[in-house]
C-alpha cells in the first residue's frame, strides 16, 4: 500500500516539553493537530465507538509511515478490536487473538511498549504471529498499552508495510494518543461500568458491517482506495451532521433505491 504524503470528563491541556517547544516547529504542529482531533468530552458509553473510530483515523493521519491502526480493548481479560482503520487491521488483530500471542496482547497484558522495526528479522518474541504478518507483507509495528492511573484497558496498535516505519518521535506522539484514549475509556467505565462497555463494544462491531458495505459502495462509485472511502464517509457525516453509521445505512439502502437517489 502506498502511503500518502483523554477524552474524559476533563481533558488535559496539550503536553509541554520537547514535543511542543515551539508553535513554529513542524513537530509541534503535528502534536497540536493530533491533540485537537482527540479533544472533547466523553459523556456516555454510547459515544465510545465514535470516539475510538476518531482515534484510529487521527493516528493514521498524523503518524507518517503508518498504514493501519487498531485499538484492542480487554474485557474480562478477553481481547476485542474496538476500532480499526481497514478490514486488514481487523484480520491482523484476529491472528493475534487466535494464536494468543502478539505485540498488542503483550502490550495490553504486561503494560509495555512493543516496537518491531522489521518482522522479516525474527527476534523470537512472537514467532507464529511474525510468520503470519510476513505472509501478509506487514513489516513493522508499534503497540502501546492504554494505561490510565493504575488501570490498563488495552493497547493502541500501529502497522506499516515498510520496514522501520516508526521512530522515536512517532512513539512520543502515539503515547499522547494512547494516554488520552486510556483516560477516556477508564473514565466512561467508571461512570457506566465495565459490563456496559463490553456490551457497547459488541454492538459497535456489529454496526461495522454496514460501514464496510458503505465504504465498498463509495470505492466502486468513485474508484478510490479504502482509506479514502472512509474519509469521504467521515466528511459527509460531518457536513450533514449525522453519525457515520447512520449515513452508512443510508448509502447502502440507497444502492437499491430508485435512480437519482442522492449519494455521498
ABEGO torsion letter per residue (X at the ends): XBBBXXBBABBBBBBBEAAAABAABAAAAAAAAAAAAABEBBABAAAAAAAAAAAAAAAAAABBGBABBBBBBBBGGBBBBABBABAAAAAAAAAAAAAGBEAAAAAAAAGBBBBBABAABBAGABAAAAAAAAAAGBABBBBBBBBBEABBAEBBBBBBABBGABBAAAAAAAAAAAAAAAAAAAAAAAAAEAAAAAAAAAAAAAAAAAAAAAAAAAAAAAGBBAAAAAAAAAAAAAAAGBBAAAAAAAAAAAAABBBGBBBX
